[in-house]
Amino acid sequence: MNVKLAPSRRVAGISAIGALALTLAACGGSSSGDGDETTESNGTNESTELSGTIAGSGASSQESAVQGWLAGFMEANPDATVTYDPTGSGTGREQFINGTVQFAGSDAALDADELAAAQERCGGTVIEAPLYISPIAVVYNVPELNDTNINLGPDTIARIFAGEITNWNDPAIVEANPDAELPDLDIVPVNRSDDSGTTENFTEYLAAAAPDTWTHEPSGLWPIEGSQSGAQTSGVLGVVEAAEGTIGYVDASRVGELGSVAVGVGEEFVPFSPEAAATVVDVSEPAADATDTILTIDLARDTQESGAYPIVLISYSLACGTYDNEEHASLVQGYLSYVASEEGQERAAQPDVAGSAPISDSLRERVNAALETISAG
C-alpha cells in the first residue's frame, strides 16, 4: 500500500515561529568598460541579468541545503538577494499562500484546500517541485550506543512513540539487537511541537508500516498529548541531546553525535543513507493528482525493497506560475533552476552540507519543464 504524500488535515493560522533567517546577499556586480550591466550566469549554464530581491520560508529540514544553494546561486548572481527563513513547513505554506514570500519549502504537499488558495494567490498555476530528498533519522541519546545503529522494526518504533515500549531493554529491542548491551533506561520519545512536514512524513511511515499499532491519522501536528517536544528541528535536537534515554526524529543532515536507528525493511535492518533514500523514491509512483507542474510523489512507505530506507521526506519547493512583476518571476525561476541543476543537487549532497539524495535526471527534466513556465503577468 502506498501512502499519499499529502496531509489529511491542517491547522490554519499558525503564527510565525521565531527563527534565524538564512540570507546571503551581495551588491555591486562588475560592469563593462562602457557602463553596460554585466550579464550574469544563474547557475544553469544560461546567461541572464538577474538582480533584485525575493524571499522564501518554510521547512527547517532544508536549512543546511539552502545555505549551500544560496551560496552557489549568489556566487553566480552577485546583484541578486535571496533570503530563506526556516520557519517550518506549515508556516512556509501559509506565508506562500498569503503572499508574504515569493517561494516556500514544504516537507508535505499542499492539500486540496491549500492548493486552491495557492492557485488563487498565483492567479492560476502553482508549481510543486520535489527538490530536496532526505532520510528522516530516528535519533537517540543512549551514550554507550550512540556510536552504532540500534535495530528497530516498524512495529517497535511505533510502540515506542505511542508510549507502549518504555525501556531500552524491552524484549522487542533485545531480540532485534542480540549483540548489544542495552541499558535499563527509560525511553523518552520526543516530537515536534510545531506544524511540521517532518512530523507528517514520520507519521505517514508509522501509519503505513505499523497500522495495527499506530492508529492515528498522518498529520503535521503530533497526535499524542503530554509528550516531550521541541519547536523545529533544532528544538527536537536540543531536547534529545539534553537527556539520556531520549529518542526523536530529525532530518538526517542534523544527526551529529547522536545514535541513529537501522530500520527494519523485510528481513533487513537498513541504516539511513542518501542511496537508501533514493531507492525508496525510485520504487514510488507519482501521486494520483500529479500534473506537469504538481510533481508530487506517493512514497512507498511500506516497501520491502532490499536496501530501501522508508522514512524519507521529500521537501517540495513551492512557486507561482505567474508573478506580478518580472523581477520576482526571473529570480524565482533562476534560483529554483539552480537548485534543480546537477551542480545545485551535488552541492546539497555533500556530507558537510546536507548529505541529501540528488534528484534523478528524469525528474530534473520534468522540474525544469515546470520552471520554464514561470512568467510575469
Buried (B, 14 or more C-beta within 10 A) or exposed (E): EBBBBBBBEBEEEBEBBEBEEBEBEEEEBEEEEEEEEEEBBBBBEEEBBBBBEBBBBBBBBBBBBBBBBBEBBBEBBBBBBBBBBBBBBBBBBBBBBEEBBBBBBBBBBBBEEBBEBBBEEBEEBBBBBBBBBBBBBBBBBBEEBBEBBBBBBBBBBBBBBBEEBEBBBBEBBEEBBEEBEBBEBEBBBBBBBBBBBBBBBBBBBBBBBBBEBBEBEBBBBBBEEEBBBBBBBBBBBEBBBEEBBBBBBBBBBBBEEBBBBBBBBEEBBBBBBBEBBBBBBEBBEEBEEBBEBBBBBBBBBBBEBEBBBBBBBBBBBBBBBBBEEEBBBBBBBBBBBBBBBEBBBEBBBEEEBBBBBBBBEEBBEBBBEBBEBBBEE
